[in-house]
Structure formats: structure tokens, C-alpha cells
Amino acid sequence: MKEEVIIIGGGLGGLTTGALLAKEGYPVTVLEKNETIGGGLQTFKRHGIEFETGMHILGGFRPGGSLYRICSYLGILHRLRLRSVDNDCMDSITYASDGVTYRIAAGREGFVESLAAYFPKEKEHLKRYVDTLYALTEELDVFYLRPTNDDIFQHSEQFLWAADRLIAHYINDPKLRDVLAYMNPMYGGIAGHTPAYIHALINVLYINGPDRFEGGSLQLAEVLKEVIEQGGGRVLNKAEAARIEVVDKQVKRVVTTDGRSFSAPYYISATHVGEMLRIADDSAFPKSYVNRLRSIPGSYSIFSLFIELKEGVFPYINHTCYYQTDYEHVWHLGEYNAHQWPYGFMYMTPPDVNQGATATHLIVNCIMPFDVVRRWEDTKTGRRGAEYKAWKLQHQNRVIAGMEKIYPEFRQMIKHVHAASPLTVRDYYHSSEGSIYGFAKDCENFLLSQVPIFTKVRNLFLTGQCVSLHGICGVPLSAINTAEAIVGRNKIIEKL
């Protein structure tokens, strides 16, 4: 039996890191503050309907993909209920200003051909643009699970271009430029700042073919937990870490809010980095290290509607739908105008097990900065007051009004609505200011947002979306790097 590892946080990052370590023979204890494990994988039930909170769209689960290989290695792939979206339309984008809906196909060739049908003069430009996306992903060995011993990272000039600059370099038509940025809500895209490689990674991930969980994303958290337990470990819910005690630049123990104490040779923080700094002893890290981490801006947050639909009235849509009020807003979804919000949103009908022709529920996600709800930042869930409830209802109605632009009778199709604001995201995930993608990546200050998995405390490591990449694919890739910091470089990659 190898040395024990304690992981703070039972989200996708903590559970995947723990499962990888368990597979390598390390007993793992995961401490999760919520009653339900999983972080962004967790679900909640209302009137018998299972609502996902985060992981709605899955990339990398097709044969040969990174998640396919990781889950196969862990022995859990066959346990997951996955549903492929329609190849001829993996996504659709509707613009209210001209009433056009663009239907985008999956697959490298399908992606180009489907967009060229709307913009025939741009077909050759689209080919070169997509070729560049794939070329940029080739510069990251971890994306393809390739071993590497190169400590010096050398990238092409376009790797750190701004994403909007990359699109404009290949595409002339301003409308097509806007359409090609439609996945911005998937990675927090900001004009002039989001690096081209982030744009490339997310686009290639989904161009290769997206999937969905049938019956909710919690199933992934549950099978990861089983891998940890089969390896002699444990996953404890309602075990919120209150203090990381550090003595002589080493973690001595983690104490939970209910007074339990956990000690081991190795510790991993799978929470937001800001949360780790909050609970660590004041003397744990040099001030320069703390100040640097606290100076990294976070990505924007989200306002979500979880809608129960009346039976048999709304079609099940086997792809993700995006809505924009007009062109030229897609790079500014993180900005808030009290009179014009939302500029756009993403909506989807997650599949149930044995999904039929009509949907039971629908989720709508609208980008929203935390500043909009800052006046209530010192309140707790269920105790935010009448003013907050009125504000939330007002914004809920705005989103529904947007849906009515697409489906005029939509309000009559609704049975129940549950709304969540950036405060909900912050409180459930302990994510600083409700950030949905951890730290924001900025090509104008690339080094600032690069957070190593090694900390200034010798036996404390980091994992999760604040480290390297975010999302259903990025977080497990970061988990490999963190696990290999303990088991040895490339030890896991070579087995994948």
C-alpha cells in the first residue's frame, strides 16, 4: 500500500485525480463540503426531474478521445450512459436581428461544409481556419495524452494571438466571424484577451463530436467515487475543510468545520485557488505568492433557469442551441446592461434515460458578471431578502421573453421554473465570485494566469480548473498532471 493522499474538494478535478491515484495504488480520502459530491457534475431533483448543474455538453468521449481513453483506463466507460448528438447538427445559432438560424455539423469536413452552405465565398478560408485550429491543438501534448519530457514550452506565434484576431485573420465576412465565436460561453471568451489556443481546444473538442449524459451527469461522479473506494479510499460528503494547518512549509493536517482532523503525507487542493488561500494558515505561503494568485482575474459567472416543461408540449432537441439578439455581441456577453441583458443565451433539453420525442425539462444559461449581484454578496441561500427575489424574477422573465422570440408560446409550455444566480454558483462550488471557468486566460498577460500544480508548500498540490484547462475535458487532463506529480512523470500517460 502506497502513501495516503487527502484531497480537498469532491468535484470533477478532485474525484478524477483521486481515481487516477487509486488506480495507481494510493489510498485516497476526498473531503467534499456539500451533501452531494461532484461539483459541476452534481445534479438536483425537482418533482422527479433530474437537473444537471454544469456538465451539459461532453467532448472527448468518442473512440480515441482523451475522456474515452481516461475512462477506459479507469474501467468506467461502460458504466456511463452517453448519447451522441446529431452529426448533421451538433449546434444551432439563431440571430433575432435577421431571423437566421445556422445549423453546424460535427466532424472536421462537416463543420466546414455546413458553414460554407451559408457563406460559400468563405469555403476555402474556412478550411484554412479549421486546419489552424487543429494545428494549434497539436502544440499541447496533454490534449492528445502524449508523454513529454520537454520542460521548455515553445509555441507558434498564433498560439497566443487573441481568438478574435485568429478568426479575423482567416475570415472576411463579419457575420461568419461572429458565428465562429458562438462557443464563447463554453470558455469565457473576451475580445482581445482570450488566447487562440483556448478557442482552438474547445472548438476541436466539439467538432470531433459531442455527447450528452442520459439521466444526468452525477453518474460520472458516482463511478469515480467507486474507483476510489475500490482502491481502499473513501469519499466523504458534508466534510467541509475549514483549515489547512501548515508547519515548516508542509501541511500537517486538514481540519473540517465539524472538528474532524485528517493527516497524510500528501495533500491536494481541488477547490478554487482563492478558497485554498482562505482556509490555509496565514503563514503557509509567501505574500508574493498569495498576492500573485489573488491578482488573477476570474472568468465571468452565469444566470441559469431550470425549467420543468408540461408533458408532451416541447420537442426534445438533440443538440445545443444558442441565441443572439444581434451580431457583434458574442464577444461581450460578460458585460451587463440593465436595459439590454441578456444579449444572448444557450439552451438545451438534456436527455432522460429512454428519451422520447418530447422533453421533460430545459436549461437556459446566460452569462452574467458577479458585480450584478454584489449588493447581496454577504447573504446566504434562502435568506437574500425580498429585493433579491424581485430582481431574480425580473431577470427570469427576461430570459423567458427571449425564449418566446424563438418559441412564441413558450411561457404556456412551462410547468415550473427554478432560477440560479452567480451567488448560487459561488455558494455551492466555493468558486470565487461565482466564476464558472476558474481563472481567466489572457493572451495579453499569459504568465499571470499560469498556475503550477506545485505550491510553495512542499506536500500540497493543486488540481481543478484553475490549473491549466477547464471543463469536462480540461479538468481531467489537469488531474493527470497532478497525479503524476506524486506517482512520477508520464507514469499514467504511458498507460493511456
C-alpha positions in Angstrom: 0.0 0.0 0.0 1.4 3.4 -1.0 1.2 6.6 1.0 -2.2 8.2 1.6 -3.4 11.3 -0.2 -6.0 13.7 1.1 -7.9 15.7 -1.5 -9.9 18.8 -0.6 -12.9 19.1 -2.9 -15.0 16.3 -4.4 -15.7 17.9 -7.8 -14.6 16.6 -11.2 -11.0 17.6 -10.5 -10.8 16.0 -7.1 -12.6 12.9 -8.0 -10.6 12.3 -11.2 -7.3 12.9 -9.5 -8.3 10.6 -6.7 -9.4 7.9 -9.1 -6.2 8.1 -11.0 -4.2 7.8 -7.8 -6.4 5.0 -6.5 -5.7 3.1 -9.8 -2.0 3.5 -9.1 -2.4 2.0 -5.6 -2.7 5.1 -3.4 -5.4 5.2 -0.7 -7.3 8.5 -1.1 -9.6 10.4 1.2 -11.7 13.1 -0.6 -13.3 15.8 1.5 -16.4 17.3 -0.1 -18.3 20.1 1.6 -21.7 19.5 0.0 -24.1 16.7 0.7 -23.9 15.7 -3.0 -20.5 15.1 -4.5 -19.4 16.1 -8.0 -19.1 19.9 -8.1 -20.2 20.7 -11.6 -21.2 17.1 -12.1 -23.8 17.3 -9.3 -27.5 17.2 -10.0 -30.6 18.1 -8.1 -34.2 16.8 -8.3 -37.4 18.8 -8.6 -40.7 16.9 -8.9 -38.9 13.8 -10.0 -36.8 15.5 -12.7 -33.0 15.3 -12.5 -31.4 18.7 -13.4 -27.7 18.9 -14.3 -25.9 21.9 -12.8 -22.8 22.1 -15.1 -21.7 19.4 -17.4 -24.3 19.5 -20.2 -22.1 19.1 -23.3 -19.4 16.4 -23.5 -16.3 16.4 -25.7 -13.6 13.7 -25.9 -15.8 10.6 -25.3 -15.7 9.4 -28.9 -13.2 6.5 -29.5 -9.7 7.8 -29.4 -10.7 10.9 -27.5 -9.0 11.9 -24.2 -12.0 11.2 -22.0 -12.6 7.9 -23.8 -9.1 6.8 -23.0 -9.1 8.0 -19.4 -12.4 6.4 -18.6 -11.3 3.2 -20.4 -8.2 3.1 -18.2 -10.2 3.6 -15.1 -12.6 0.9 -16.2 -15.7 3.1 -16.0 -16.5 3.9 -19.7 -19.1 1.1 -20.0 -20.8 2.3 -16.9 -21.7 5.7 -18.4 -24.9 6.3 -20.3 -23.9 8.5 -23.2 -26.0 9.9 -26.1 -24.4 11.3 -29.2 -25.8 14.5 -30.6 -26.9 14.7 -34.2 -23.9 14.7 -36.5 -25.7 16.8 -39.1 -26.4 19.5 -36.5 -24.4 19.4 -33.3 -25.2 23.1 -32.6 -27.5 25.7 -33.9 -27.2 29.5 -33.5 -30.2 31.8 -34.1 -29.9 35.6 -34.5 -33.0 37.6 -33.7 -31.9 40.6 -35.8 -32.2 38.8 -39.1 -34.0 35.6 -38.1 -31.3 33.3 -39.5 -30.5 30.0 -37.8 -27.2 28.5 -38.6 -27.0 24.7 -38.2 -23.5 23.4 -37.7 -22.5 19.8 -38.4 -20.0 17.8 -36.4 -16.7 16.4 -37.9 -13.9 18.4 -39.5 -15.4 18.2 -43.0 -19.0 18.5 -41.8 -18.2 21.7 -39.8 -16.7 23.4 -42.9 -19.4 22.2 -45.3 -22.3 23.2 -43.1 -21.0 26.8 -42.6 -19.9 27.1 -46.3 -23.6 26.5 -47.2 -24.3 29.9 -45.6 -21.1 31.6 -46.7 -20.0 29.9 -50.0 -17.4 32.6 -50.7 -15.6 31.7 -47.5 -15.3 28.0 -48.0 -11.5 27.9 -48.6 -11.0 30.4 -45.8 -13.0 28.1 -43.5 -10.8 25.1 -44.4 -7.6 27.0 -43.6 -9.2 28.3 -40.4 -10.1 24.8 -39.2 -6.7 23.4 -40.2 -5.2 26.1 -38.0 -7.4 25.1 -35.1 -6.2 21.5 -35.3 -2.6 22.6 -35.7 -2.8 24.7 -32.5 -4.1 21.7 -30.5 -1.2 19.7 -31.7 1.1 22.0 -29.8 -0.3 20.7 -26.5 0.8 17.1 -25.9 -1.5 16.7 -22.9 -4.6 17.3 -25.2 -3.6 14.1 -27.0 -2.3 12.3 -23.9 1.3 12.2 -25.3 4.2 11.7 -23.0 6.6 14.6 -22.8 9.9 15.4 -21.2 10.3 18.9 -22.5 10.3 21.5 -19.8 10.6 24.3 -22.3 7.4 25.1 -24.0 7.7 26.6 -27.5 4.7 27.6 -29.4 3.8 29.1 -32.7 3.1 32.8 -33.0 -0.7 32.2 -33.4 -0.9 30.2 -30.3 -1.1 33.3 -28.2 -3.0 35.5 -30.6 -6.3 36.7 -29.3 -9.1 34.4 -30.5 -11.0 37.1 -32.3 -7.8 38.1 -34.1 -7.3 34.5 -35.3 -10.8 34.3 -36.7 -10.4 37.7 -38.4 -7.1 36.6 -39.9 -8.8 33.9 -42.0 -12.4 35.1 -42.4 -13.6 38.2 -44.2 -17.3 38.1 -43.7 -18.2 39.9 -40.4 -21.2 37.7 -39.8 -19.2 34.5 -40.2 -16.6 35.9 -37.8 -19.4 36.3 -35.3 -20.8 32.8 -35.9 -17.4 31.2 -35.5 -17.2 32.7 -32.0 -20.5 31.1 -30.9 -18.8 28.8 -28.4 -17.6 31.7 -26.3 -20.0 30.8 -23.4 -18.1 27.5 -23.2 -14.8 29.1 -22.3 -15.4 32.7 -21.2 -14.3 34.3 -24.4 -13.3 38.0 -24.3 -12.2 40.0 -27.4 -8.5 40.9 -27.4 -7.8 38.7 -24.4 -8.9 35.0 -24.8 -5.9 33.1 -26.3 -6.4 31.4 -29.6 -5.3 28.1 -28.2 -8.2 28.1 -25.8 -10.6 28.8 -28.6 -9.0 26.0 -30.7 -9.1 23.4 -27.9 -12.8 23.9 -27.2 -13.8 24.0 -30.9 -11.8 21.0 -31.8 -13.1 19.1 -28.8 -16.7 19.5 -30.0 -16.0 19.4 -33.8 -14.8 15.9 -33.2 -18.2 15.0 -31.9 -20.1 16.0 -28.7 -22.2 13.7 -26.5 -24.5 14.1 -23.6 -25.2 12.2 -20.4 -28.5 10.3 -20.4 -30.1 10.8 -17.0 -27.7 13.4 -15.6 -24.0 14.0 -15.1 -23.9 12.7 -11.4 -23.3 9.2 -12.8 -19.7 10.2 -13.6 -19.0 11.4 -10.1 -20.5 8.2 -8.7 -18.4 5.8 -10.8 -15.2 7.8 -10.0 -16.1 7.5 -6.3 -16.4 3.7 -6.7 -12.9 3.6 -8.3 -11.5 5.5 -5.2 -13.3 3.1 -2.8 -12.2 0.0 -4.7 -8.6 1.3 -4.2 -9.1 1.4 -0.5 -10.0 5.1 -0.3 -13.1 7.0 0.7 -15.2 10.0 -0.4 -16.7 11.9 2.5 -19.6 14.3 1.9 -20.6 17.1 4.3 -16.9 17.3 5.2 -16.0 20.9 4.6 -12.4 21.8 5.1 -12.1 24.7 7.5 -8.3 24.9 7.9 -5.2 23.7 6.2 -2.6 23.6 9.0 0.9 24.2 7.8 4.1 23.7 9.8 7.5 24.3 8.4 6.3 24.6 4.8 4.5 21.3 5.0 0.8 20.5 5.6 0.4 18.8 8.9 -3.4 18.2 8.8 -6.7 19.4 7.4 -9.5 20.2 9.9 -13.1 20.2 8.9 -15.9 22.5 10.1 -17.2 19.8 12.4 -13.8 19.3 14.1 -12.5 16.2 12.3 -8.8 16.0 11.6 -7.2 14.3 8.6 -3.5 13.7 8.1 -1.4 12.2 5.3 1.9 12.5 3.5 0.3 14.2 0.5 -2.5 16.8 0.1 -4.2 18.1 -3.0 -6.5 21.2 -3.2 -9.2 20.6 -5.7 -11.1 23.8 -4.8 -10.9 27.2 -6.3 -7.4 28.6 -5.5 -9.0 31.5 -3.7 -10.7 29.1 -1.4 -7.5 27.3 -0.7 -5.8 30.6 0.3 -8.7 31.4 2.6 -8.5 28.3 4.7 -4.7 27.8 4.7 -2.7 29.2 7.7 -1.7 32.8 7.2 2.0 31.8 7.3 1.6 29.0 4.8 2.6 30.9 1.6 4.9 33.9 0.9 3.0 37.1 0.5 4.3 37.4 -3.1 2.7 34.1 -4.0 -0.6 34.9 -2.3 -0.7 38.4 -3.9 0.0 36.9 -7.4 -2.8 34.3 -7.1 -5.2 36.8 -5.8 -4.5 39.2 -8.6 -5.5 36.8 -11.3 -8.9 37.8 -12.6 -11.6 35.1 -12.7 -13.9 34.2 -15.6 -17.4 35.5 -15.6 -20.4 33.8 -13.9 -23.8 32.7 -15.0 -27.6 33.1 -14.5 -29.5 29.9 -15.1 -33.1 28.8 -15.5 -34.0 25.2 -14.8 -37.4 24.7 -16.4 -39.9 21.9 -15.9 -42.0 21.5 -19.0 -45.6 20.4 -19.3 -45.9 16.9 -20.7 -45.7 16.5 -24.4 -45.5 20.2 -25.4 -41.8 20.9 -26.2 -39.7 18.8 -28.6 -36.6 17.0 -27.4 -33.7 18.7 -29.3 -30.6 16.5 -29.8 -28.2 19.4 -30.0 -27.3 22.5 -28.1 -29.0 25.8 -29.2 -27.5 29.3 -29.0 -29.5 32.5 -29.3 -28.1 36.0 -30.0 -30.1 39.2 -30.2 -27.8 40.5 -32.9 -24.3 40.1 -34.4 -21.3 41.7 -32.7 -22.5 40.8 -29.1 -20.8 37.4 -28.8 -17.5 38.8 -27.6 -19.3 41.0 -25.0 -21.6 38.5 -23.3 -19.8 39.2 -20.0 -20.8 42.8 -20.0 -24.1 43.8 -18.3 -26.5 46.4 -19.4 -29.6 46.7 -17.2 -31.8 47.5 -20.1 -30.4 45.1 -22.7 -29.4 42.0 -20.8 -29.3 39.2 -21.9 -27.5 39.8 -25.3 -27.7 36.0 -25.8 -28.0 32.6 -24.1 -27.5 28.9 -24.6 -30.4 26.5 -24.1 -30.7 22.7 -24.2 -33.0 19.8 -23.5 -30.9 17.3 -21.5 -31.9 13.7 -22.4 -33.6 11.4 -19.9 -33.0 7.7 -19.9 -35.1 6.2 -22.7 -35.6 9.7 -24.1 -38.7 10.1 -26.2 -39.8 12.7 -28.8 -40.7 15.4 -26.3 -38.6 16.9 -23.5 -39.4 16.9 -19.8 -37.1 19.8 -18.9 -34.9 22.5 -20.4 -31.9 24.5 -19.1 -31.1 28.1 -20.1 -27.7 29.6 -19.3 -27.0 33.3 -19.6 -23.6 34.9 -19.0 -23.6 37.4 -16.1 -20.8 39.1 -14.2 -20.7 38.8 -10.4 -20.9 42.6 -10.0 -24.6 42.5 -10.8 -25.3 40.6 -7.6 -22.6 42.1 -5.4 -25.0 44.0 -3.2 -26.2 40.6 -1.9 -22.7 39.0 -1.6 -23.0 38.8 2.3 -26.3 36.9 2.2 -26.9 33.1 2.2 -29.1 30.9 0.1 -32.7 31.3 1.1 -32.0 34.4 3.1 -31.3 37.0 0.5 -34.5 39.1 1.0 -37.4 40.4 -1.0 -35.4 42.7 -3.1 -33.3 39.9 -4.4 -36.3 37.7 -5.1 -37.8 40.5 -7.1 -34.6 41.1 -9.0 -34.3 37.4 -9.8 -37.9 37.2 -11.0 -37.3 40.2 -13.3 -34.3 38.5 -14.9 -36.1 35.2 -15.1 -38.8 36.9 -17.1 -36.3 38.5 -19.4 -34.9 35.1 -20.3 -38.3 33.6 -20.8 -39.1 36.6 -23.1 -36.0 35.8 -25.1 -37.2 32.2 -25.4 -40.5 33.5 -26.7 -38.8 35.1 -29.6 -37.9 31.6 -30.8 -41.0 29.8 -29.4 -43.9 32.3 -29.2 -46.0 30.0 -26.9 -43.1 29.1 -24.7 -44.4 30.6 -21.4 -47.5 28.4 -21.7 -45.3 25.3 -22.0 -43.7 25.9 -18.6 -44.8 23.9 -15.5 -42.2 25.2 -13.0 -39.1 27.5 -13.1 -36.1 27.4 -10.8 -33.6 30.2 -11.2 -29.9 30.4 -10.0 -27.7 33.5 -10.0 -23.9 33.9 -9.7 -24.4 33.8 -5.9 -25.7 30.3 -6.2 -22.7 29.3 -8.2 -20.4 30.9 -5.6 -22.1 29.2 -2.6 -22.4 25.7 -4.0 -19.0 25.5 -5.6 -17.0 27.8 -3.3 -15.9 29.5 -6.6 -14.6 33.0 -6.2 -17.3 35.4 -7.3 -19.2 32.6 -9.0 -16.6 32.1 -11.6 -17.6 29.2 -13.9 -14.2 28.6 -15.6 -11.7 29.4 -12.8 -9.1 31.9 -13.7 -9.5 33.8 -16.9 -6.7 33.2 -19.5 -5.3 36.3 -21.1 -3.0 36.4 -24.1 -2.0 40.0 -23.0 -0.6 38.6 -19.8 -0.2 34.9 -20.4 2.1 34.1 -17.5 -0.2 35.6 -14.9 -2.9 33.0 -15.3 -0.5 30.1 -15.4 -0.8 28.3 -12.1 1.6 25.4 -11.4 0.3 22.3 -9.7 3.2 22.6 -7.3 2.6 25.2 -4.5 5.0 26.8 -2.1 4.1 24.2 0.5 6.1 21.0 -0.2 3.4 18.4 0.1 0.5 20.4 -1.2 -0.6 20.2 -4.9 -3.3 21.8 -7.0 -5.8 20.3 -9.4 -9.1 21.6 -11.0 -10.0 24.2 -13.5 -7.8 27.0 -12.0 -4.9 24.9 -13.1 -4.2 24.7 -16.9 -7.5 23.9 -18.7 -11.2 23.9 -17.6 -14.3 21.9 -18.4 -15.2 18.2 -18.8 -12.0 17.5 -20.8 -9.6 20.1 -19.4 -10.0 19.3 -15.8 -9.3 15.5 -16.2 -6.2 16.4 -18.2 -5.0 18.6 -15.3 -5.8 15.8 -13.0 -3.3 13.6 -14.8 -0.6 16.2 -14.3 -1.4 16.5 -10.6 -1.5 12.7 -10.1 1.8 12.3 -11.9 3.4 14.9 -9.5 3.0 12.1 -6.9 3.4 8.9 -8.9 6.0 10.1 -11.4 6.1 11.9 -14.7 4.4 10.1 -17.6 3.7 7.1 -15.5 -0.1 7.4 -16.1 0.1 8.9 -19.6 2.1 5.9 -20.8 -0.6 3.6 -19.7 -3.3 5.5 -21.5 
